[in-house]
Amino acid sequence: MQFVTKHAGNAVKLMSTAAPDELLVGIAKYQALDEECLIAGMHLYPFGGVQKTVNWANQVVLGSFSLGVDGQSFAVE
């Protein structure tokens, strides 16, 4: 309870659903620019629900997404 009281804002974020699109775009750009990048994969924590996470990942694998006009954000279709 002390943790929740002290870190209420962060606890609320953990309970919400958010796609990692912006973060992944940043990582992809980094990988493209740094030939010595050691990032080889990623791990998803499905706090928003396993099924939602699987659906999102499948759409990305299938190419059912587009970059936003800012070139930074995804829109899973």
Residue pairs with C-beta under 8 A, 6 or more apart in sequence:
3 11
4 11
14 47
15 47
16 48
17 47
17 48
17 49
17 52
18 48
19 56
19 74
19 76
20 44
21 65
21 73
21 74
21 76
22 72
22 73
22 74
24 42
24 74
25 67
25 72
25 73
25 74
26 72
27 39
27 42
30 37
30 39
31 37
31 39
44 53
44 57
46 52
46 53
46 54
56 76
59 65
59 76
59 77
60 74
60 76
64 76
64 77
65 74
65 75
65 76
65 77
66 74
66 75
66 77
67 73
67 74
67 75
68 74
68 75
